[in-house]
Amino acid sequence: MLRITDTIALEEWEITESFSRASGPGGQNVNKVSTAVDLRFEAARSPNLPQAVKARLKRLAGRRWTQEGALLIHVEDTRTQARNRDIARERLIDLIRRATEKPKRRIPTKPTLGSKKRRLAAKARTAELKSLRGKVTRGE
């Protein structure tokens, strides 16, 4: 059981991990030991996540979200399998915690009179500057 928040905990069947050989640091060991971790979280089938959290998680995950509704996390940061596994789980927990935060609703406001005047003054300055860039004609 992987605890995310006070109300959300993931079961072991929802998370699968596979290991492969990683590129990068490790010397000769990199060719022998499978240290890279591919963590797969079955988010769409998870009974522990509310629907709103799943929708936000899908948006946050981006390309890591599969068509089957699973979240994929690939980690090959360190030389040890155990540390990469911990990092992958930390990233999953962080992503789900960010998905639980409900975004603040924006309240549209009208521009102030001063900001309107400043914008129009800036436009007038820009128009004046651009008008000076025209062709130069001979004076009389």
C-alpha positions in Angstrom: 0.0 0.0 0.0 1.4 3.4 -1.1 0.0 6.3 0.9 -0.4 9.6 -1.1 -2.6 11.7 1.2 -4.8 11.1 4.2 -7.7 10.0 1.9 -5.8 8.5 -1.0 -3.8 5.3 -0.8 -2.8 3.1 -3.8 -3.0 -0.7 -3.8 0.0 -2.8 -4.9 -1.9 -4.3 -7.9 -2.3 -0.7 -9.4 1.5 -0.3 -9.7 3.8 -2.5 -11.8 7.5 -2.1 -12.1 9.8 -3.5 -14.8 13.6 -3.1 -14.9 15.9 -2.7 -17.8 19.5 -1.7 -18.5 20.1 2.0 -18.2 22.3 4.2 -20.3 24.7 6.7 -18.6 26.9 6.3 -15.6 27.8 2.9 -14.2 31.0 1.8 -15.9 31.1 -1.8 -16.8 28.3 -2.4 -14.4 25.9 -0.7 -16.8 26.1 -3.7 -19.2 25.3 -6.3 -16.5 22.7 -4.9 -14.1 19.2 -3.7 -14.9 19.0 -0.5 -13.0 16.5 1.6 -15.0 12.9 1.5 -13.7 9.7 1.7 -15.7 6.8 2.3 -13.3 3.3 1.8 -14.6 0.3 3.0 -12.6 -3.2 2.0 -13.8 -4.7 5.3 -13.1 -8.0 5.0 -15.1 -8.8 1.7 -13.4 -7.9 2.9 -9.9 -10.8 2.8 -7.5 -8.9 5.0 -5.0 -8.7 8.2 -7.2 -11.8 10.4 -7.6 -12.8 11.2 -11.2 -11.7 14.9 -10.9 -8.3 13.9 -9.7 -8.0 11.4 -12.6 -8.8 14.2 -15.1 -6.2 16.6 -13.7 -3.7 13.8 -13.5 -4.2 13.0 -17.2 -3.6 16.7 -18.1 -0.5 16.9 -15.9 0.9 13.6 -17.2 0.9 14.6 -20.8 2.8 12.1 -23.0 3.3 9.8 -20.1 -0.4 8.9 -20.2 -1.2 5.9 -22.4 -4.4 5.2 -24.4 -5.3 2.5 -21.9 -5.3 5.1 -19.1 -2.0 4.1 -17.5 0.6 6.5 -16.3 4.2 5.6 -17.2 7.3 6.9 -15.3 10.8 6.0 -16.5 13.8 6.6 -14.2 17.4 5.9 -14.9 18.9 8.7 -12.8 21.2 6.8 -10.4 23.4 3.7 -10.6 21.3 1.6 -8.2 18.0 -0.1 -8.9 16.6 0.6 -5.4 17.2 4.3 -5.6 15.7 4.6 -9.1 12.7 2.7 -7.8 12.3 5.1 -4.9 12.7 8.1 -7.3 10.0 6.7 -9.6 7.6 6.2 -6.6 8.3 9.8 -5.3 7.6 11.2 -8.8 4.3 9.3 -8.9 3.3 10.5 -5.4 4.2 14.1 -6.4 2.2 14.0 -9.6 -0.9 12.6 -7.8 -0.6 15.2 -5.0 -0.4 18.0 -7.6 -3.5 16.5 -9.3 -5.4 16.6 -6.0 -5.0 20.4 -5.7 -8.1 22.0 -7.2 -7.0 24.9 -9.4 -8.1 28.4 -8.3 -11.0 29.8 -10.4 -10.0 33.0 -12.1 -12.3 35.9 -11.6 -12.2 38.2 -14.7 -11.7 41.9 -13.9 -12.1 44.9 -16.1 -9.0 47.0 -17.0 -8.7 50.3 -15.0 -9.1 53.6 -16.7 -5.4 54.4 -16.0 -4.3 51.1 -17.7 -6.5 51.9 -20.7 -4.9 55.4 -21.1 -1.4 54.0 -20.7 -2.1 51.4 -23.4 -3.4 54.0 -25.8 -0.5 56.3 -25.1 2.0 53.5 -25.8 0.1 52.7 -29.0 0.3 56.3 -30.1 4.1 56.4 -29.4 4.6 53.2 -31.4 2.5 54.6 -34.3 4.5 57.8 -34.3 7.8 55.9 -34.3 6.7 53.7 -37.2 5.4 56.7 -39.2 9.0 58.1 -39.1 10.3 55.0 -40.7 8.7 55.8 -44.1 10.5 56.8 -47.3 12.4 60.0 -47.1 11.3 62.5 -49.8 13.2 65.6 -50.8 12.1 68.8 -49.1 10.8 71.8 -51.0 
